Amino acid sequence: MGVDIPYVLQGLTENEAWDLFKKLAFGEGRGVANPNLIKTGKEMVKKCKGVPLAIRSLGSLMHLKTEESEWSSFFESELWRSYQTNENVLSILKLSYYHLPIYLRQCFTFRAMFPKDYEFHKEILIRLWIA
């Protein structure tokens, strides 16, 4: 198997990135969002550099935050700055993880004890989790 010409993946365009973020952060049919939130959101999207995973994680995370102060404090937080310096997938996932509710963090941590590619039945996992 060989590849004559590699296909280089490109990030989303600025408009595509904003559309995705807007759909996730503000929801569809929610009405007009606060202009300050839109401004902050556009700054966040630019810093994601078109990476869909980053935009999806960030949009979903910001959907839970409705106040201007919450958006501003997140944008100025240490987690956001660490993402900006690392700019890799793990830091994006860490960013999402730290903003999950505690009960969901426990679930992810519990699942992490299984080795990669481990196959298990849903019922067994549920029983272990209940135990």
VOBA-1610 file (N, C-alpha, C; in pm, whole numbers, padded with zeros to 5 digits, always signed):
BEGIN
Met+00085-00117+00000Met+00000+00000+00000Met+00089+00123+00000Gly+00056+00215-00081Gly+00132+00338-00086Gly+00043+00455-00119Val+00091+00570-00090Val+00017+00691-00118Val+00105+00780-00204Asp+00053+00812-00322Asp+00129+00899-00410Asp+00127+01042-00359Ile+00007+01089-00332Ile-00009+01227-00285Ile-00087+01223-00154Pro-00024+01264-00045Pro-00097+01262+00083Pro-00208+01366+00083Tyr-00314+01334+00153Tyr-00424+01427+00167Tyr-00408+01498+00301Val-00384+01626+00296Val-00363+01705+00416Val-00498+01758+00465Leu-00531+01722+00589Leu-00658+01767+00646Leu-00649+01915+00681Gln-00752+01986+00648Gln-00760+02128+00679Gln-00862+02148+00790Gly-00844+02252+00867Gly-00941+02287+00970Gly-01063+02352+00906Leu-01161+02381+00986Leu-01281+02449+00939Leu-01247+02594+00904Thr-01321+02650+00811Thr-01305+02792+00781Thr-01358+02871+00901Glu-01329+02998+00904Glu-01374+03081+01015Glu-01527+03082+01025Asn-01593+03090+00910Asn-01741+03090+00909Asn-01797+02956+00953Glu-01739+02847+00904Glu-01785+02713+00943Glu-01764+02691+01093Ala-01647+02736+01142Ala-01616+02720+01284Ala-01715+02798+01369Trp-01745+02922+01328Trp-01839+03004+01404Trp-01979+02942+01401Asp-02021+02893+01285Asp-02154+02831+01274Asp-02167+02710+01368Leu-02062+02628+01373Leu-02064+02511+01460Leu-02069+02553+01606Phe-01984+02646+01644Phe-01981+02694+01782Phe-02115+02755+01821Lys-02167+02841+01734Lys-02294+02910+01762Lys-02407+02810+01782Lys-02411+02708+01698Lys-02515+02606+01709Lys-02506+02533+01844Leu-02384+02503+01887Leu-02367+02429+02012Leu-02380+02519+02135Ala-02324+02637+02130Ala-02322+02724+02248Ala-02456+02792+02273Phe-02519+02838+02166Phe-02643+02914+02182Phe-02766+02832+02152Gly-02751+02719+02085Gly-02864+02636+02049Gly-02942+02696+01935Glu-03021+02613+01872Glu-03102+02662+01761Glu-03238+02705+01814Gly-03288+02813+01761Gly-03419+02862+01801Gly-03422+02925+01940Arg-03306+02962+01989Arg-03297+03019+02123Arg-03311+03171+02121Gly-03319+03228+02004Gly-03329+03373+01995Gly-03192+03436+01980Val-03190+03567+01986Val-03065+03642+01968Val-02986+03638+02098Ala-02857+03605+02085Ala-02771+03598+02202Ala-02717+03736+02238Asn-02671+03750+02357Asn-02609+03871+02406Asn-02490+03907+02316Pro-02483+04031+02266Pro-02372+04071+02177Pro-02234+04053+02240Asn-02223+04069+02371Asn-02093+04049+02437Asn-02053+03902+02437Leu-02152+03813+02450Leu-02123+03669+02443Leu-02080+03632+02302Ile-02143+03693+02204Ile-02105+03666+02065Ile-01962+03711+02040Lys-01927+03829+02090Lys-01791+03881+02073Lys-01689+03787+02138Thr-01714+03747+02262Thr-01624+03656+02334Thr-01618+03521+02263Gly-01733+03472+02218Gly-01738+03345+02145Gly-01654+03349+02019Lys-01662+03457+01945Lys-01583+03468+01822Lys-01433+03469+01851Glu-01394+03531+01961Glu-01252+03530+02001Glu-01208+03388+02036Met-01294+03316+02106Met-01262+03177+02143Met-01247+03091+02018Val-01341+03108+01925Val-01340+03027+01803Val-01213+03054+01722Lys-01170+03177+01715Lys-01045+03209+01642Lys-00927+03135+01702Lys-00924+03126+01834Lys-00812+03061+01901Lys-00815+02908+01885Cys-00928+02855+01843Cys-00938+02710+01819Cys-00877+02672+01683Lys-00850+02769+01601Lys-00783+02750+01472Lys-00850+02645+01383Gly-00983+02641+01386Gly-01056+02553+01296Gly-01060+02407+01334Val-01011+02371+01452Val-01010+02231+01496Val-01151+02194+01545Pro-01220+02106+01472Pro-01360+02073+01508Pro-01378+02020+01650Leu-01286+01935+01697Leu-01299+01880+01832Leu-01294+01992+01935Ala-01204+02085+01917Ala-01192+02197+02011Ala-01319+02281+02009Ile-01370+02307+01891Ile-01490+02391+01877Ile-01612+02321+01937Arg-01626+02192+01911Arg-01739+02117+01967Arg-01733+02114+02120Ser-01614+02085+02173Ser-01598+02080+02318Ser-01630+02215+02381Leu-01575+02317+02322Leu-01594+02451+02375Leu-01739+02497+02363Gly-01801+02471+02248Gly-01940+02510+02229Gly-02033+02440+02327Ser-02011+02311+02348Ser-02093+02236+02442Ser-02073+02285+02584Leu-01950+02317+02616Leu-01918+02367+02748Leu-01981+02504+02773Met-01976+02591+02674Met-02029+02726+02691Met-02182+02727+02689His-02243+02621+02636His-02389+02611+02636His-02444+02611+02778Leu-02365+02555+02870Leu-02407+02546+03009Leu-02390+02678+03083Lys-02314+02769+03026Lys-02286+02898+03090Lys-02367+03006+03019Thr-02451+03076+03094Thr-02540+03174+03032Thr-02505+03318+03067Glu-02424+03337+03167Glu-02391+03472+03212Glu-02261+03520+03147Glu-02256+03649+03122Glu-02137+03712+03066Glu-02015+03689+03155Ser-02035+03698+03284Ser-01925+03682+03379Ser-01866+03541+03371Glu-01952+03440+03349Glu-01904+03302+03337Glu-01817+03286+03213Trp-01860+03345+03103Trp-01783+03338+02979Trp-01649+03408+02995Ser-01651+03525+03055Ser-01528+03603+03074Ser-01431+03529+03165Ser-01482+03476+03276Ser-01392+03408+03370Ser-01334+03282+03306Phe-01413+03212+03224Phe-01359+03094+03155Phe-01251+03134+03055Phe-01277+03241+02980Phe-01183+03287+02878Phe-01050+03330+02941Glu-01056+03376+03065Glu-00936+03422+03134Glu-00878+03315+03227Ser-00937+03194+03227Ser-00896+03090+03321Ser-00763+03026+03282Glu-00704+02959+03380Glu-00577+02890+03360Glu-00593+02773+03263Leu-00707+02703+03269Leu-00730+02591+03177Leu-00729+02638+03032Trp-00795+02750+03005Trp-00799+02802+02868Trp-00659+02841+02823Arg-00582+02903+02912Arg-00444+02941+02877Arg-00358+02819+02852Ser-00378+02711+02930Ser-00298+02590+02908Ser-00332+02527+02774Tyr-00459+02536+02732Tyr-00494+02487+02599Tyr-00422+02569+02493Gln-00415+02700+02511Gln-00353+02787+02413Gln-00204+02758+02398Thr-00138+02716+02506Thr+00005+02689+02496Thr+00031+02549+02441Asn-00050+02450+02479Asn-00028+02313+02432Asn-00083+02288+02292Glu-00204+02336+02267Glu-00273+02319+02140Glu-00272+02175+02089Asn-00308+02080+02174Asn-00319+01943+02128Asn-00451+01883+02177Val-00483+01767+02125Val-00611+01704+02153Val-00628+01673+02301Leu-00523+01625+02366Leu-00536+01590+02508Leu-00569+01711+02594Ser-00511+01825+02563Ser-00543+01943+02643Ser-00686+01988+02620Ile-00738+01967+02499Ile-00878+02000+02471Ile-00969+01908+02550Leu-00936+01780+02552Leu-01017+01685+02627Leu-01009+01713+02777Lys-00892+01752+02824Lys-00877+01787+02965Lys-00964+01908+02998Leu-00966+02003+02908Leu-01049+02122+02925Leu-01195+02082+02942Ser-01243+01991+02860Ser-01381+01943+02869Ser-01403+01866+02999Tyr-01306+01780+03032Tyr-01318+01695+03150Tyr-01333+01777+03278Tyr-01252+01880+03293Tyr-01255+01959+03416Tyr-01382+02042+03431His-01459+02054+03325His-01584+02128+03337His-01706+02036+03342Leu-01683+01906+03357Leu-01793+01811+03376Leu-01838+01815+03521Pro-01964+01780+03546Pro-02007+01764+03686Pro-01927+01651+03751Ile-01911+01656+03881Ile-01830+01558+03955Ile-01875+01414+03928Tyr-02006+01390+03924Tyr-02053+01252+03906Tyr-02013+01197+03769Leu-02004+01282+03667Leu-01960+01234+03537Leu-01809+01214+03533Arg-01734+01297+03605Arg-01588+01277+03612Arg-01557+01141+03672Gln-01632+01104+03778Gln-01611+00975+03842Gln-01635+00861+03742Cys-01737+00876+03660Cys-01769+00773+03561Cys-01655+00758+03460Phe-01602+00869+03410Phe-01491+00863+03316Phe-01367+00803+03381Thr-01341+00840+03505Thr-01225+00788+03576Thr-01239+00638+03596Phe-01358+00594+03631Phe-01383+00451+03648Phe-01357+00375+03518Arg-01403+00430+03408Arg-01384+00365+03277Arg-01236+00359+03238Ala-01157+00452+03288Ala-01015+00458+03254Ala-00936+00341+03310Met-00991+00266+03405Met-00917+00153+03462Met-00914+00032+03367Phe-00997+00033+03263Phe-00995-00074+03165Phe-00886-00046+03060Pro-00815-00148+03015Pro-00711-00125+02914Pro-00772-00082+02780Lys-00690-00019+02698Lys-00734+00026+02567Lys-00784-00094+02486Asp-00890-00073+02411Asp-00952-00174+02324Asp-01014-00291+02401Tyr-01032-00279+02531Tyr-01095-00382+02611Tyr-01243-00388+02576Glu-01292-00508+02548Glu-01433-00524+02515Glu-01507-00577+02638Phe-01614-00513+02672Phe-01694-00555+02785Phe-01840-00537+02751His-01923-00606+02824His-02067-00594+02805His-02120-00480+02892Lys-02215-00410+02838Lys-02273-00295+02908Lys-02323-00334+03047Glu-02387-00451+03058Glu-02444-00494+03185Glu-02335-00514+03291Ile-02221-00568+03249Ile-02111-00590+03344Ile-02057-00456+03393Leu-02041-00362+03302Leu-01993-00230+03341Leu-02091-00163+03438Ile-02219-00177+03412Ile-02320-00119+03501Ile-02312-00182+03640Arg-02299-00314+03643Arg-02290-00383+03774Arg-02166-00340+03850Leu-02054-00331+03781Leu-01930-00285+03846Leu-01946-00143+03899Trp-02008-00057+03819Trp-02028+00081+03860Trp-02118+00089+03983Ile-02225+00008+03986Ile-02316+00007+04100Ile-02244-00045+04224Ala-02161-00148+04206Ala-02087-00204+04319Ala-01993-00102+04378
//
